[in-house]
Amino acid sequence: MSIFQSLTISGSALTANRLKLDVVSSNIANANTTRSEYINGEWVPYRRKMAVVASSQTSTFASHLQNELSGVHVTKIVEDTTPFQAVYDPSNPDSNEQGYVMTPNVDVTKEMVDLMSTSRAYEANVTAFNAGKSMLLKALEIGR
Amino acid sequence: MNQLIGIMSSALDASMLRQKSISNNIANADTPGYKPTKVTFEELLQQEVQTQFVGKRTNGKHIAIGDASSIPAAKLEQQQNVVFSTSGNGVDLDAEMTQLSQNNIWYQGLTYGINEEFNLLKTSISGRG
């Protein structure tokens, strides 16, 4: 166990939270994007994306035995499979024969909540990082 | 004693090189197509320390095999397993800042250690009369 492990763990959480923030930003930016992908001659709206985070535990026998601590990382970015919202807007160029437009399954309110929690999580990790750093610096003063 | 000072000065060199590498990575955090660098030193030092197989030298001109007294120099290499953004930039800013802090503390620790060694030498030279 390295003395810098607390800093490495907080750093990995900072990276993961920054990526989560990127995903939330992408969702908010594309909240009204009706043309995201062109599939079979048809435009498909943007699908909400989510970051899947997992503990970076190395699954070796030794690490389990030593109860090793680990950081966090984003394993993959998945798409939300909830259906698109249909909005009646016949003048829209992307409307179908019935006059409905399929809009992304992004709920901006939800995204704002995610944004806040991600931002707070980032701040919490910065605080933990600073605490670890000041502890290490204090340790250098032992016996001086 | 001298061996210890040598290792620590080599580690200070590594720390200095790492500082340069991290600064360069942070400076290029927005450069399209930039591949970040890193400094390896600890692994090399560990390899050197763990070397069990040492060839016996009966003459000073013999080639040293697995000489445990040699101190490795830090190496600058490209980072592996990097996640690239759409611009082809591979810098992880949070990881770089983490390493910056770690390196800072490491450097302070090393200077403290090397100062202590020199103080011991000073004491032994001047005596405590």
Interface residues (C-beta under 8 A of the other chain):
Chain A: F4 L7 T8 S10 G11 S12 L14 T15 R18 F129 K133 L136 L137 L140
Chain B: D92 L93 D94 A95 M97 T98 Q99 S101 Q102 I105 W106 Q108 G109 Y112
